[in-house]
Amino acid sequence: MPEAKTKTTYINIPEAVGVFDSFESLQAAIYDLRMAGFNRYDISLLGGADELKEKLGSAYWQASELEDNPDAPRAAFVSEEAIGELQGAVAGGFFFLGSYIAMAAMLTPVSTLAASIAAIAIGGSPAAVVGALLARRIGRHHQDYYADQIRNGGILVWVRTADKAKEKLATKILKGHSGRDVHVHGWSE
């Protein structure tokens, strides 16, 4: 069975593009873009290694080669705060699940309050460890994504701009946060 090819649709909306050498400067630029009125859907980053291989093949790609490539895969920006919230939810959810199972098993008419509390603590602890390990993996994956981008020439960010005023504002913000090779091109994905 032949493999289906995906077709990319290009919209004639200009984009400001910039390259960042640190996550901190990228995050500050994105926060300022949002404060200046840019929608989060108008801001995108370069997709991860798997998406790059799937869409562009296994060639070794540098940020400078992808800045103006309309086929470069895109990803949404995820803030450190959102990653922290996800990690907390995963760790807490596993602790709650383990505690709930232990509590359900121990809450019988013959169990004592002390035995029930002990069961909840003992049942929740292993689950909390599993949750903490999964949460740590989530954080590590997020850090590896940005480290990978930096090793390949920098973290790419694209910002759709609706008009000349937005183009000027986006490039000013990107440059103001140490973005390099900041420019505007006339298409977006």
C-alpha atoms as a printed R data frame, in Angstrom:
    type eleno elety resid chain resno       x      y      z
1   ATOM     1    CA   MET     A     1   0.000  0.000  0.000
2   ATOM     2    CA   PRO     A     2   1.586  3.333 -0.982
3   ATOM     3    CA   GLU     A     3   2.382  5.751  1.815
4   ATOM     4    CA   ALA     A     4   0.131  8.816  1.878
5   ATOM     5    CA   LYS     A     5   1.953 12.103  1.497
6   ATOM     6    CA   THR     A     6   0.864 14.999  3.641
7   ATOM     7    CA   LYS     A     7   0.332 18.276  1.886
8   ATOM     8    CA   THR     A     8   1.270 21.517  3.581
9   ATOM     9    CA   THR     A     9  -1.035 24.475  3.066
10  ATOM    10    CA   TYR     A    10   0.577 27.894  3.114
11  ATOM    11    CA   ILE     A    11  -1.297 30.994  4.164
12  ATOM    12    CA   ASN     A    12  -0.147 34.347  2.897
13  ATOM    13    CA   ILE     A    13   0.400 35.901  6.336
14  ATOM    14    CA   PRO     A    14   3.812 37.360  7.133
15  ATOM    15    CA   GLU     A    15   5.781 35.918 10.027
16  ATOM    16    CA   ALA     A    16   8.573 37.321 12.125
17  ATOM    17    CA   VAL     A    17  11.229 34.701 12.810
18  ATOM    18    CA   GLY     A    18  14.083 34.709 15.290
19  ATOM    19    CA   VAL     A    19  16.642 32.356 16.823
20  ATOM    20    CA   PHE     A    20  17.386 32.181 20.547
21  ATOM    21    CA   ASP     A    21  20.418 30.771 22.303
22  ATOM    22    CA   SER     A    22  18.741 30.227 25.683
23  ATOM    23    CA   PHE     A    23  15.364 29.100 26.922
24  ATOM    24    CA   GLU     A    24  15.214 32.021 29.355
25  ATOM    25    CA   SER     A    25  15.517 34.678 26.637
26  ATOM    26    CA   LEU     A    26  13.000 32.808 24.466
27  ATOM    27    CA   GLN     A    27  10.516 32.585 27.327
28  ATOM    28    CA   ALA     A    28  10.908 36.295 28.126
29  ATOM    29    CA   ALA     A    29  10.315 37.175 24.454
30  ATOM    30    CA   ILE     A    30   7.208 35.006 24.277
31  ATOM    31    CA   TYR     A    31   5.818 36.497 27.488
32  ATOM    32    CA   ASP     A    32   6.341 39.993 26.071
33  ATOM    33    CA   LEU     A    33   4.729 38.999 22.765
34  ATOM    34    CA   ARG     A    34   1.694 37.751 24.664
35  ATOM    35    CA   MET     A    35   1.573 40.949 26.754
36  ATOM    36    CA   ALA     A    36   1.737 42.965 23.530
37  ATOM    37    CA   GLY     A    37  -1.396 41.239 22.252
38  ATOM    38    CA   PHE     A    38  -0.093 38.366 20.139
39  ATOM    39    CA   ASN     A    39  -2.279 35.270 20.403
40  ATOM    40    CA   ARG     A    40  -0.601 32.063 21.582
41  ATOM    41    CA   TYR     A    41  -1.773 30.425 18.339
42  ATOM    42    CA   ASP     A    42   0.290 32.955 16.382
43  ATOM    43    CA   ILE     A    43   3.519 31.876 18.110
44  ATOM    44    CA   SER     A    44   5.208 28.600 17.218
45  ATOM    45    CA   LEU     A    45   8.510 26.838 17.722
46  ATOM    46    CA   LEU     A    46  10.367 24.257 15.694
47  ATOM    47    CA   GLY     A    47   8.996 20.746 16.208
48  ATOM    48    CA   GLY     A    48  11.006 18.040 17.929
49  ATOM    49    CA   ALA     A    49  13.515 15.631 16.411
50  ATOM    50    CA   ASP     A    50  10.877 12.999 15.611
51  ATOM    51    CA   GLU     A    51   8.719 15.515 13.742
52  ATOM    52    CA   LEU     A    52  11.778 16.797 11.854
53  ATOM    53    CA   LYS     A    53  12.705 13.280 10.729
54  ATOM    54    CA   GLU     A    54   9.123 12.486  9.756
55  ATOM    55    CA   LYS     A    55   8.586 15.665  7.756
56  ATOM    56    CA   LEU     A    56  12.060 16.464  6.406
57  ATOM    57    CA   GLY     A    57  14.001 13.207  6.523
58  ATOM    58    CA   SER     A    58  17.010 12.181  8.533
59  ATOM    59    CA   ALA     A    59  19.393 14.937  7.417
60  ATOM    60    CA   TYR     A    60  21.180 16.898 10.131
61  ATOM    61    CA   TRP     A    61  19.314 20.215 10.293
62  ATOM    62    CA   GLN     A    62  20.565 23.541 11.594
63  ATOM    63    CA   ALA     A    63  18.286 26.358 12.719
64  ATOM    64    CA   SER     A    64  19.614 28.654  9.985
65  ATOM    65    CA   GLU     A    65  18.461 26.151  7.322
66  ATOM    66    CA   LEU     A    66  14.956 25.971  8.760
67  ATOM    67    CA   GLU     A    67  14.142 29.627  9.534
68  ATOM    68    CA   ASP     A    68  12.504 30.200  6.171
69  ATOM    69    CA   ASN     A    69  11.604 26.614  5.301
70  ATOM    70    CA   PRO     A    70   7.809 26.389  5.004
71  ATOM    71    CA   ASP     A    71   7.963 22.614  5.587
72  ATOM    72    CA   ALA     A    72   9.681 22.891  8.973
73  ATOM    73    CA   PRO     A    73   7.405 21.241 11.564
74  ATOM    74    CA   ARG     A    74   5.890 23.515 14.185
75  ATOM    75    CA   ALA     A    75   5.175 23.066 17.882
76  ATOM    76    CA   ALA     A    76   3.422 25.170 20.499
77  ATOM    77    CA   PHE     A    77   5.414 26.904 23.228
78  ATOM    78    CA   VAL     A    78   5.042 25.289 26.655
79  ATOM    79    CA   SER     A    79   6.099 27.463 29.596
80  ATOM    80    CA   GLU     A    80   8.080 26.249 32.588
81  ATOM    81    CA   GLU     A    81   5.040 26.971 34.734
82  ATOM    82    CA   ALA     A    82   2.844 24.671 32.635
83  ATOM    83    CA   ILE     A    83   5.454 21.904 32.831
84  ATOM    84    CA   GLY     A    84   5.600 22.361 36.616
85  ATOM    85    CA   GLU     A    85   1.818 22.116 36.852
86  ATOM    86    CA   LEU     A    86   1.833 18.948 34.762
87  ATOM    87    CA   GLN     A    87   4.558 17.427 36.910
88  ATOM    88    CA   GLY     A    88   2.603 18.238 40.071
89  ATOM    89    CA   ALA     A    89  -0.574 16.760 38.639
90  ATOM    90    CA   VAL     A    90   1.173 13.530 37.626
91  ATOM    91    CA   ALA     A    91   2.957 13.092 40.965
92  ATOM    92    CA   GLY     A    92  -0.105 14.045 43.013
93  ATOM    93    CA   GLY     A    93  -2.422 11.914 40.915
94  ATOM    94    CA   PHE     A    94  -0.347  8.802 41.469
95  ATOM    95    CA   PHE     A    95  -0.143  9.480 45.215
96  ATOM    96    CA   PHE     A    96  -3.907  9.963 45.369
97  ATOM    97    CA   LEU     A    97  -4.566  6.801 43.351
98  ATOM    98    CA   GLY     A    98  -2.355  4.652 45.594
99  ATOM    99    CA   SER     A    99  -3.877  6.139 48.725
100 ATOM   100    CA   TYR     A   100  -7.398  5.659 47.421
101 ATOM   101    CA   ILE     A   101  -6.820  1.991 46.626
102 ATOM   102    CA   ALA     A   102  -5.313  1.372 50.069
103 ATOM   103    CA   MET     A   103  -8.110  3.305 51.748
104 ATOM   104    CA   ALA     A   104 -10.790  1.361 49.902
105 ATOM   105    CA   ALA     A   105  -9.169 -1.915 50.920
106 ATOM   106    CA   MET     A   106  -8.838 -0.943 54.572
107 ATOM   107    CA   LEU     A   107 -12.122  0.817 55.229
108 ATOM   108    CA   THR     A   108 -14.063 -2.138 56.484
109 ATOM   109    CA   PRO     A   109 -16.203 -2.233 59.607
110 ATOM   110    CA   VAL     A   110 -13.475 -4.097 61.536
111 ATOM   111    CA   SER     A   111 -10.514 -1.851 60.656
112 ATOM   112    CA   THR     A   112  -9.289  0.775 63.078
113 ATOM   113    CA   LEU     A   113  -8.668  4.388 62.220
114 ATOM   114    CA   ALA     A   114  -4.918  3.991 62.855
115 ATOM   115    CA   ALA     A   115  -4.723  0.946 60.561
116 ATOM   116    CA   SER     A   116  -6.609  2.813 57.838
117 ATOM   117    CA   ILE     A   117  -4.289  5.839 58.058
118 ATOM   118    CA   ALA     A   118  -1.233  3.580 57.962
119 ATOM   119    CA   ALA     A   119  -2.587  1.740 54.908
120 ATOM   120    CA   ILE     A   120  -3.260  5.001 53.115
121 ATOM   121    CA   ALA     A   121   0.288  6.236 53.808
122 ATOM   122    CA   ILE     A   122   1.885  2.919 52.841
123 ATOM   123    CA   GLY     A   123  -0.282  2.542 49.735
124 ATOM   124    CA   GLY     A   124   0.303  6.103 48.603
125 ATOM   125    CA   SER     A   125   4.086  6.107 49.025
126 ATOM   126    CA   PRO     A   126   4.999  3.637 46.237
127 ATOM   127    CA   ALA     A   127   2.530  5.323 43.900
128 ATOM   128    CA   ALA     A   128   3.997  8.715 44.805
129 ATOM   129    CA   VAL     A   129   7.460  7.422 43.866
130 ATOM   130    CA   VAL     A   130   6.150  6.237 40.494
131 ATOM   131    CA   GLY     A   131   4.412  9.583 39.991
132 ATOM   132    CA   ALA     A   132   7.564 11.514 40.938
133 ATOM   133    CA   LEU     A   133   9.649  9.475 38.477
134 ATOM   134    CA   LEU     A   134   7.160 10.093 35.672
135 ATOM   135    CA   ALA     A   135   6.999 13.797 36.543
136 ATOM   136    CA   ARG     A   136  10.792 13.984 36.455
137 ATOM   137    CA   ARG     A   137  10.796 12.326 33.046
138 ATOM   138    CA   ILE     A   138   8.359 14.946 31.745
139 ATOM   139    CA   GLY     A   139  10.646 17.748 32.932
140 ATOM   140    CA   ARG     A   140  13.710 16.029 31.454
141 ATOM   141    CA   HIS     A   141  12.000 15.624 28.065
142 ATOM   142    CA   HIS     A   142  11.152 19.342 28.061
143 ATOM   143    CA   GLN     A   143  14.759 20.289 28.902
144 ATOM   144    CA   ASP     A   144  16.163 17.894 26.279
145 ATOM   145    CA   TYR     A   145  13.934 19.423 23.596
146 ATOM   146    CA   TYR     A   146  15.414 22.887 24.172
147 ATOM   147    CA   ALA     A   147  18.984 21.598 24.598
148 ATOM   148    CA   ASP     A   148  18.619 19.781 21.268
149 ATOM   149    CA   GLN     A   149  17.431 22.964 19.572
150 ATOM   150    CA   ILE     A   150  20.347 24.972 20.991
151 ATOM   151    CA   ARG     A   151  22.887 22.324 19.842
152 ATOM   152    CA   ASN     A   152  21.434 22.630 16.333
153 ATOM   153    CA   GLY     A   153  21.937 26.357 16.060
154 ATOM   154    CA   GLY     A   154  19.322 27.835 18.387
155 ATOM   155    CA   ILE     A   155  15.656 27.748 19.321
156 ATOM   156    CA   LEU     A   156  13.519 28.914 16.405
157 ATOM   157    CA   VAL     A   157  10.390 30.947 16.998
158 ATOM   158    CA   TRP     A   158   7.886 32.155 14.432
159 ATOM   159    CA   VAL     A   159   5.280 34.847 15.087
160 ATOM   160    CA   ARG     A   160   2.411 35.470 12.656
161 ATOM   161    CA   THR     A   161   1.920 39.157 12.063
162 ATOM   162    CA   ALA     A   162  -1.299 40.595 10.671
163 ATOM   163    CA   ASP     A   163   0.055 43.956  9.510
164 ATOM   164    CA   LYS     A   164   3.154 46.141  9.316
165 ATOM   165    CA   ALA     A   165   2.652 47.468 12.853
166 ATOM   166    CA   LYS     A   166   2.582 43.901 14.237
167 ATOM   167    CA   GLU     A   167   5.654 43.005 12.137
168 ATOM   168    CA   LYS     A   168   7.554 45.922 13.609
169 ATOM   169    CA   LEU     A   169   6.420 45.130 17.165
170 ATOM   170    CA   ALA     A   170   7.258 41.406 16.885
171 ATOM   171    CA   THR     A   171  10.743 42.040 15.474
172 ATOM   172    CA   LYS     A   172  11.415 44.672 18.143
173 ATOM   173    CA   ILE     A   173  10.424 42.234 20.926
174 ATOM   174    CA   LEU     A   174  12.426 39.340 19.443
175 ATOM   175    CA   LYS     A   175  15.534 41.507 19.033
176 ATOM   176    CA   GLY     A   176  15.034 43.032 22.480
177 ATOM   177    CA   HIS     A   177  15.394 39.590 24.064
178 ATOM   178    CA   SER     A   178  18.622 38.664 22.260
179 ATOM   179    CA   GLY     A   179  16.926 37.047 19.287
180 ATOM   180    CA   ARG     A   180  19.309 36.817 16.375
181 ATOM   181    CA   ASP     A   181  18.724 36.741 12.640
182 ATOM   182    CA   VAL     A   182  15.333 38.347 13.276
183 ATOM   183    CA   HIS     A   183  13.461 39.037 10.041
184 ATOM   184    CA   VAL     A   184  10.021 38.739  8.425
185 ATOM   185    CA   HIS     A   185   9.040 36.381  5.641
186 ATOM   186    CA   GLY     A   186   5.755 36.437  3.758
187 ATOM   187    CA   TRP     A   187   4.178 33.051  4.396
188 ATOM   188    CA   SER     A   188   3.019 30.936  7.292
189 ATOM   189    CA   GLU     A   189   1.939 27.346  7.729
